[in-house]
Amino acid sequence: MITIVDIRRQKVKMDELLRFVKGGRILKAVDSNSRSKTWHDFKTNSRGRKLEEYLVSRHLHIINEESERPTFFNSIRLSNIDLTIANNNLIAEVNEWGISNEESLSDHNYLQYKIRRGGACNQNNNYTSQGTRFIIKEEKLHIFNWNLVQEMLKTANYTHTEGGTEELDKYLSTKITTEKDLEQQVNTFSEAVQSSCWRTFQITATRKNNNKKSVRW
């Protein structure tokens, strides 16, 4: 059984890793012992909610995709507690995530994915990117709206939620019109929208004109 102390210790280790990498590319495999519908488990528990909040606060993203196979199973239960986590600098390079059919000789299934070696380049060796494309499903729009509100609340450091989203809209409008660095505000809110998309939708796995080899794990 994982304890609150164990959760805090794992967060400390992750914070140390983030400081060590200093803006580099991060991919981390975690047996989280935390359950959340965000990573396609059947339910969300208190540990899952705490982990969700931590990942959002550190701009970290879950790579896991929906699958018929669970990441963990035994005679008592099935769950998706094993996570693949990446930061903003690597998220677009990871694709074809899946749960292997290969026998792992344990109650955890193997997770597999591919990592592109660098970005796609044109003939002049200039880095190009088509951006991340999300699979938007109408039934998940209400989840996206909720995630976006939570992201905006954190971004704006706004704590007075009694007035609901209308009061938040007024606060954000005032903040944008009074801030001197408008570009910074736009970038900050863009990150909030992107983070909400990552938390809600799956990404398309199609990558065209990419002849670079991938590392399979």
Phi and psi restraints in degrees (value plus and minus 20) as a CYANA .aco file:
   2 ILE   PHI    -105.3   -65.3
   2 ILE   PSI     120.0   160.0
   3 THR   PHI    -127.6   -87.6
   3 THR   PSI     150.3   190.3
   4 ILE   PHI     -80.2   -40.2
   4 ILE   PSI     -57.5   -17.5
   5 VAL   PHI     -82.2   -42.2
   5 VAL   PSI     -61.2   -21.2
   6 ASP   PHI     -82.0   -42.0
   6 ASP   PSI     -61.9   -21.9
   7 ILE   PHI     -81.7   -41.7
   7 ILE   PSI     -66.0   -26.0
   8 ARG   PHI     -82.9   -42.9
   8 ARG   PSI     -59.2   -19.2
   9 ARG   PHI     -83.3   -43.3
   9 ARG   PSI     -60.7   -20.7
  10 GLN   PHI     -85.2   -45.2
  10 GLN   PSI     -58.2   -18.2
  11 LYS   PHI     -85.2   -45.2
  11 LYS   PSI     -60.1   -20.1
  12 VAL   PHI     -81.6   -41.6
  12 VAL   PSI     -62.8   -22.8
  13 LYS   PHI     -83.0   -43.0
  13 LYS   PSI     -60.8   -20.8
  14 MET   PHI     -87.3   -47.3
  14 MET   PSI     -60.0   -20.0
  15 ASP   PHI     -82.8   -42.8
  15 ASP   PSI     -59.1   -19.1
  16 GLU   PHI     -83.2   -43.2
  16 GLU   PSI     -60.8   -20.8
  17 LEU   PHI     -83.3   -43.3
  17 LEU   PSI     -63.4   -23.4
  18 LEU   PHI     -82.3   -42.3
  18 LEU   PSI     -60.1   -20.1
  19 ARG   PHI     -87.7   -47.7
  19 ARG   PSI     -57.9   -17.9
  20 PHE   PHI     -87.6   -47.6
  20 PHE   PSI     -62.9   -22.9
  21 VAL   PHI     -91.3   -51.3
  21 VAL   PSI     -55.0   -15.0
  22 LYS   PHI      33.6    73.6
  22 LYS   PSI      40.0    80.0
  23 GLY   PHI      68.0   108.0
  23 GLY   PSI     -16.1    23.9
  24 GLY   PHI     -98.1   -58.1
  24 GLY   PSI    -188.7  -148.7
  25 ARG   PHI    -115.5   -75.5
  25 ARG   PSI     112.6   152.6
  26 ILE   PHI    -147.6  -107.6
  26 ILE   PSI     113.0   153.0
  27 LEU   PHI    -155.8  -115.8
  27 LEU   PSI     106.5   146.5
  28 LYS   PHI    -151.8  -111.8
  28 LYS   PSI     111.3   151.3
  29 ALA   PHI    -117.0   -77.0
  29 ALA   PSI     110.2   150.2
  30 VAL   PHI    -154.3  -114.3
  30 VAL   PSI     110.1   150.1
  31 ASP   PHI    -109.6   -69.6
  31 ASP   PSI      72.5   112.5
  32 SER   PHI    -100.0   -60.0
  32 SER   PSI     -42.4    -2.4
  33 ASN   PHI      33.3    73.3
  33 ASN   PSI       7.4    47.4
  34 SER   PHI    -145.7  -105.7
  34 SER   PSI     119.6   159.6
  35 ARG   PHI    -135.1   -95.1
  35 ARG   PSI     116.3   156.3
  36 SER   PHI    -178.2  -138.2
  36 SER   PSI     122.3   162.3
  37 LYS   PHI     -87.7   -47.7
  37 LYS   PSI     -37.6     2.4
  38 THR   PHI     -80.3   -40.3
  38 THR   PSI     -56.9   -16.9
  39 TRP   PHI    -127.8   -87.8
  39 TRP   PSI      15.4    55.4
  40 HIS   PHI      46.2    86.2
  40 HIS   PSI       9.9    49.9
  41 ASP   PHI    -101.5   -61.5
  41 ASP   PSI     154.3   194.3
  42 PHE   PHI    -103.3   -63.3
  42 PHE   PSI     -35.6     4.4
  43 LYS   PHI    -174.3  -134.3
  43 LYS   PSI     151.5   191.5
  44 THR   PHI    -140.3  -100.3
  44 THR   PSI     107.2   147.2
  45 ASN   PHI    -129.4   -89.4
  45 ASN   PSI     159.8   199.8
  46 SER   PHI     -83.9   -43.9
  46 SER   PSI     -57.0   -17.0
  47 ARG   PHI     -85.9   -45.9
  47 ARG   PSI     -57.7   -17.7
  48 GLY   PHI     -82.8   -42.8
  48 GLY   PSI     -62.1   -22.1
  49 ARG   PHI     -84.2   -44.2
  49 ARG   PSI     -60.8   -20.8
  50 LYS   PHI     -84.9   -44.9
  50 LYS   PSI     -59.8   -19.8
  51 LEU   PHI     -88.3   -48.3
  51 LEU   PSI     -58.5   -18.5
  52 GLU   PHI     -76.0   -36.0
  52 GLU   PSI     -69.5   -29.5
  53 GLU   PHI     -82.1   -42.1
  53 GLU   PSI     -60.5   -20.5
  54 TYR   PHI     -84.8   -44.8
  54 TYR   PSI     -66.6   -26.6
  55 LEU   PHI     -81.7   -41.7
  55 LEU   PSI     -62.6   -22.6
  56 VAL   PHI     -82.6   -42.6
  56 VAL   PSI     -61.3   -21.3
  57 SER   PHI     -86.3   -46.3
  57 SER   PSI     -43.2    -3.2
  58 ARG   PHI    -125.5   -85.5
  58 ARG   PSI     -12.5    27.5
  59 HIS   PHI      35.7    75.7
  59 HIS   PSI      24.6    64.6
  60 LEU   PHI    -128.1   -88.1
  60 LEU   PSI     130.5   170.5
  61 HIS   PHI    -149.5  -109.5
  61 HIS   PSI     123.8   163.8
  62 ILE   PHI    -105.8   -65.8
  62 ILE   PSI     106.0   146.0
  63 ILE   PHI    -103.5   -63.5
  63 ILE   PSI     -42.9    -2.9
  64 ASN   PHI     -68.0   -28.0
  64 ASN   PSI     118.9   158.9
  65 GLU   PHI    -136.9   -96.9
  65 GLU   PSI     142.9   182.9
  66 GLU   PHI     -86.0   -46.0
  66 GLU   PSI     117.0   157.0
  67 SER   PHI    -168.3  -128.3
  67 SER   PSI     132.2   172.2
  68 GLU   PHI     -93.1   -53.1
  68 GLU   PSI     -41.4    -1.4
  69 ARG   PHI    -116.9   -76.9
  69 ARG   PSI     120.1   160.1
  70 PRO   PHI    -103.3   -63.3
  70 PRO   PSI     140.8   180.8
  71 THR   PHI    -100.6   -60.6
  71 THR   PSI     -42.7    -2.7
  72 PHE   PHI    -156.5  -116.5
  72 PHE   PSI     120.1   160.1
  73 PHE   PHI    -174.9  -134.9
  73 PHE   PSI     127.4   167.4
  74 ASN   PHI    -172.0  -132.0
  74 ASN   PSI    -187.9  -147.9
  75 SER   PHI     -90.4   -50.4
  75 SER   PSI     -33.1     6.9
  76 ILE   PHI    -120.3   -80.3
  76 ILE   PSI     -63.1   -23.1
  77 ARG   PHI    -174.2  -134.2
  77 ARG   PSI     145.3   185.3
  78 LEU   PHI    -139.4   -99.4
  78 LEU   PSI     125.0   165.0
  79 SER   PHI    -182.0  -142.0
  79 SER   PSI     149.5   189.5
  80 ASN   PHI    -137.5   -97.5
  80 ASN   PSI      49.0    89.0
  81 ILE   PHI    -114.6   -74.6
  81 ILE   PSI     -29.4    10.6
  82 ASP   PHI    -112.6   -72.6
  82 ASP   PSI     103.7   143.7
  83 LEU   PHI    -139.2   -99.2
  83 LEU   PSI     129.2   169.2
  84 THR   PHI    -133.8   -93.8
  84 THR   PSI      99.3   139.3
  85 ILE   PHI    -138.9   -98.9
  85 ILE   PSI     116.5   156.5
  86 ALA   PHI    -155.4  -115.4
  86 ALA   PSI     137.8   177.8
  87 ASN   PHI    -116.9   -76.9
  87 ASN   PSI     158.5   198.5
  88 ASN   PHI     -78.5   -38.5
  88 ASN   PSI     -51.8   -11.8
  89 ASN   PHI     -96.9   -56.9
  89 ASN   PSI     -32.1     7.9
  90 LEU   PHI    -141.2  -101.2
  90 LEU   PSI     -37.0     3.0
  91 ILE   PHI     -74.6   -34.6
  91 ILE   PSI     -58.9   -18.9
  92 ALA   PHI     -95.2   -55.2
  92 ALA   PSI     -33.1     6.9
  93 GLU   PHI    -113.5   -73.5
  93 GLU   PSI     -28.3    11.7
  94 VAL   PHI    -121.1   -81.1
  94 VAL   PSI     108.7   148.7
  95 ASN   PHI    -168.0  -128.0
  95 ASN   PSI     158.2   198.2
  96 GLU   PHI      34.7    74.7
  96 GLU   PSI      21.1    61.1
  97 TRP   PHI     -89.0   -49.0
  97 TRP   PSI     120.8   160.8
  98 GLY   PHI    -184.9  -144.9
  98 GLY   PSI     151.6   191.6
  99 ILE   PHI    -126.9   -86.9
  99 ILE   PSI     100.0   140.0
 100 SER   PHI     -90.3   -50.3
 100 SER   PSI     129.2   169.2
 101 ASN   PHI    -105.7   -65.7
 101 ASN   PSI     -26.4    13.6
 102 GLU   PHI     -87.6   -47.6
 102 GLU   PSI     119.8   159.8
 103 GLU   PHI     -87.9   -47.9
 103 GLU   PSI     106.0   146.0
 104 SER   PHI    -117.6   -77.6
 104 SER   PSI     -28.2    11.8
 105 LEU   PHI      41.6    81.6
 105 LEU   PSI       6.5    46.5
 106 SER   PHI    -170.6  -130.6
 106 SER   PSI    -199.1  -159.1
 107 ASP   PHI    -108.5   -68.5
 107 ASP   PSI     -12.5    27.5
 108 HIS   PHI    -130.9   -90.9
 108 HIS   PSI     111.9   151.9
 109 ASN   PHI    -101.2   -61.2
 109 ASN   PSI     133.6   173.6
 110 TYR   PHI     -89.8   -49.8
 110 TYR   PSI     118.8   158.8
 111 LEU   PHI    -123.9   -83.9
 111 LEU   PSI     122.4   162.4
 112 GLN   PHI    -153.9  -113.9
 112 GLN   PSI     131.9   171.9
 113 TYR   PHI    -187.1  -147.1
 113 TYR   PSI     150.3   190.3
 114 LYS   PHI    -140.4  -100.4
 114 LYS   PSI     126.0   166.0
 115 ILE   PHI    -142.9  -102.9
 115 ILE   PSI     101.4   141.4
 116 ARG   PHI     -88.2   -48.2
 116 ARG   PSI     123.8   163.8
 117 ARG   PHI    -107.8   -67.8
 117 ARG   PSI      76.0   116.0
 118 GLY   PHI      58.3    98.3
 118 GLY   PSI    -198.7  -158.7
 119 GLY   PHI    -113.0   -73.0
 119 GLY   PSI     146.1   186.1
 120 ALA   PHI     -92.2   -52.2
 120 ALA   PSI     119.5   159.5
 121 CYS   PHI    -143.8  -103.8
 121 CYS   PSI     130.4   170.4
 122 ASN   PHI    -109.7   -69.7
 122 ASN   PSI    -193.7  -153.7
 123 GLN   PHI     -85.6   -45.6
 123 GLN   PSI     -42.5    -2.5
 124 ASN   PHI    -112.7   -72.7
 124 ASN   PSI      -7.6    32.4
 125 ASN   PHI      42.0    82.0
 125 ASN   PSI       4.8    44.8
 126 ASN   PHI    -111.4   -71.4
 126 ASN   PSI     115.7   155.7
 127 TYR   PHI     -87.5   -47.5
 127 TYR   PSI     113.2   153.2
 128 THR   PHI    -151.4  -111.4
 128 THR   PSI     132.9   172.9
 129 SER   PHI    -169.8  -129.8
 129 SER   PSI     118.2   158.2
 130 GLN   PHI    -109.3   -69.3
 130 GLN   PSI     -21.1    18.9
 131 GLY   PHI      61.2   101.2
 131 GLY   PSI     152.4   192.4
 132 THR   PHI    -109.9   -69.9
 132 THR   PSI     111.7   151.7
 133 ARG   PHI    -131.1   -91.1
 133 ARG   PSI     108.0   148.0
 134 PHE   PHI    -123.4   -83.4
 134 PHE   PSI     129.4   169.4
 135 ILE   PHI    -110.1   -70.1
 135 ILE   PSI      84.1   124.1
 136 ILE   PHI    -107.8   -67.8
 136 ILE   PSI     100.4   140.4
 137 LYS   PHI    -134.9   -94.9
 137 LYS   PSI     113.0   153.0
 138 GLU   PHI     -79.1   -39.1
 138 GLU   PSI     -56.3   -16.3
 139 GLU   PHI     -90.2   -50.2
 139 GLU   PSI     -30.6     9.4
 140 LYS   PHI    -124.4   -84.4
 140 LYS   PSI     -18.4    21.6
 141 LEU   PHI     -84.5   -44.5
 141 LEU   PSI     -55.5   -15.5
 142 HIS   PHI     -87.8   -47.8
 142 HIS   PSI     -51.4   -11.4
 143 ILE   PHI     -89.1   -49.1
 143 ILE   PSI     -61.2   -21.2
 144 PHE   PHI     -80.8   -40.8
 144 PHE   PSI     -63.7   -23.7
 145 ASN   PHI     -80.0   -40.0
 145 ASN   PSI     -62.8   -22.8
 146 TRP   PHI     -85.2   -45.2
 146 TRP   PSI     -65.2   -25.2
 147 ASN   PHI     -81.7   -41.7
 147 ASN   PSI     -59.5   -19.5
 148 LEU   PHI     -85.6   -45.6
 148 LEU   PSI     -61.2   -21.2
 149 VAL   PHI     -81.0   -41.0
 149 VAL   PSI     -63.7   -23.7
 150 GLN   PHI     -83.2   -43.2
 150 GLN   PSI     -60.8   -20.8
 151 GLU   PHI     -84.2   -44.2
 151 GLU   PSI     -62.5   -22.5
 152 MET   PHI     -86.1   -46.1
 152 MET   PSI     -57.8   -17.8
 153 LEU   PHI     -81.1   -41.1
 153 LEU   PSI     -62.8   -22.8
 154 LYS   PHI     -90.3   -50.3
 154 LYS   PSI     -61.8   -21.8
 155 THR   PHI     -81.8   -41.8
 155 THR   PSI     -61.5   -21.5
 156 ALA   PHI    -108.9   -68.9
 156 ALA   PSI     -24.1    15.9
 157 ASN   PHI      34.0    74.0
 157 ASN   PSI      20.9    60.9
 158 TYR   PHI    -117.9   -77.9
 158 TYR   PSI     101.8   141.8
 159 THR   PHI    -132.9   -92.9
 159 THR   PSI     -29.7    10.3
 160 HIS   PHI    -110.5   -70.5
 160 HIS   PSI      71.1   111.1
 161 THR   PHI    -119.2   -79.2
 161 THR   PSI     -12.8    27.2
 162 GLU   PHI     -82.1   -42.1
 162 GLU   PSI     -53.6   -13.6
 163 GLY   PHI    -103.5   -63.5
 163 GLY   PSI     -21.5    18.5
 164 GLY   PHI      54.6    94.6
 164 GLY   PSI    -180.0  -140.0
 165 THR   PHI     -89.0   -49.0
 165 THR   PSI     -48.2    -8.2
 166 GLU   PHI     -83.7   -43.7
 166 GLU   PSI     -64.0   -24.0
 167 GLU   PHI     -85.3   -45.3
 167 GLU   PSI     -56.9   -16.9
 168 LEU   PHI     -84.2   -44.2
 168 LEU   PSI     -62.2   -22.2
 169 ASP   PHI     -78.8   -38.8
 169 ASP   PSI     -64.5   -24.5
 170 LYS   PHI     -83.0   -43.0
 170 LYS   PSI     -61.9   -21.9
 171 TYR   PHI     -83.2   -43.2
 171 TYR   PSI     -65.2   -25.2
 172 LEU   PHI     -85.8   -45.8
 172 LEU   PSI     -59.6   -19.6
 173 SER   PHI     -81.3   -41.3
 173 SER   PSI     -63.0   -23.0
 174 THR   PHI     -85.4   -45.4
 174 THR   PSI     -60.9   -20.9
 175 LYS   PHI     -83.1   -43.1
 175 LYS   PSI     -62.6   -22.6
 176 ILE   PHI     -85.5   -45.5
 176 ILE   PSI     -61.7   -21.7
 177 THR   PHI     -95.4   -55.4
 177 THR   PSI     -38.7     1.3
 178 THR   PHI    -122.3   -82.3
 178 THR   PSI     -37.9     2.1
 179 GLU   PHI     -92.8   -52.8
 179 GLU   PSI     121.8   161.8
 180 LYS   PHI     -98.0   -58.0
 180 LYS   PSI     -60.0   -20.0
 181 ASP   PHI    -111.9   -71.9
 181 ASP   PSI      65.2   105.2
 182 LEU   PHI     -86.2   -46.2
 182 LEU   PSI     -58.4   -18.4
 183 GLU   PHI     -80.7   -40.7
 183 GLU   PSI     -60.5   -20.5
 184 GLN   PHI     -83.8   -43.8
 184 GLN   PSI     -59.2   -19.2
 185 GLN   PHI     -84.5   -44.5
 185 GLN   PSI     -61.9   -21.9
 186 VAL   PHI     -83.0   -43.0
 186 VAL   PSI     -63.7   -23.7
 187 ASN   PHI     -83.0   -43.0
 187 ASN   PSI     -61.1   -21.1
 188 THR   PHI     -83.8   -43.8
 188 THR   PSI     -66.0   -26.0
 189 PHE   PHI     -90.1   -50.1
 189 PHE   PSI     -51.8   -11.8
 190 SER   PHI     -83.9   -43.9
 190 SER   PSI     -60.1   -20.1
 191 GLU   PHI     -83.5   -43.5
 191 GLU   PSI     -56.1   -16.1
 192 ALA   PHI     -84.9   -44.9
 192 ALA   PSI     -62.9   -22.9
 193 VAL   PHI     -84.7   -44.7
 193 VAL   PSI     -64.3   -24.3
 194 GLN   PHI     -83.1   -43.1
 194 GLN   PSI     -63.5   -23.5
 195 SER   PHI     -81.9   -41.9
 195 SER   PSI     -58.9   -18.9
 196 SER   PHI     -83.9   -43.9
 196 SER   PSI     -58.6   -18.6
 197 CYS   PHI     -83.9   -43.9
 197 CYS   PSI     -64.9   -24.9
 198 TRP   PHI     -81.6   -41.6
 198 TRP   PSI     -56.1   -16.1
 199 ARG   PHI     -95.0   -55.0
 199 ARG   PSI     -39.7     0.3
 200 THR   PHI    -129.3   -89.3
 200 THR   PSI     -66.6   -26.6
 201 PHE   PHI    -129.4   -89.4
 201 PHE   PSI     139.3   179.3
 202 GLN   PHI    -104.6   -64.6
 202 GLN   PSI     139.9   179.9
 203 ILE   PHI    -123.0   -83.0
 203 ILE   PSI     135.8   175.8
 204 THR   PHI     -92.3   -52.3
 204 THR   PSI     122.4   162.4
 205 ALA   PHI    -113.7   -73.7
 205 ALA   PSI     -25.6    14.4
 206 THR   PHI     -96.1   -56.1
 206 THR   PSI     109.6   149.6
 207 ARG   PHI    -152.6  -112.6
 207 ARG   PSI      91.6   131.6
 208 LYS   PHI    -110.6   -70.6
 208 LYS   PSI     131.6   171.6
 209 ASN   PHI      35.2    75.2
 209 ASN   PSI      19.2    59.2
 210 ASN   PHI    -136.2   -96.2
 210 ASN   PSI      82.0   122.0
 211 ASN   PHI    -116.5   -76.5
 211 ASN   PSI     -17.8    22.2
 212 LYS   PHI     -94.7   -54.7
 212 LYS   PSI     123.4   163.4
 213 LYS   PHI     -95.3   -55.3
 213 LYS   PSI     132.5   172.5
 214 SER   PHI    -134.4   -94.4
 214 SER   PSI     134.5   174.5
 215 VAL   PHI    -113.5   -73.5
 215 VAL   PSI     102.8   142.8
 216 ARG   PHI    -118.7   -78.7
 216 ARG   PSI     109.9   149.9
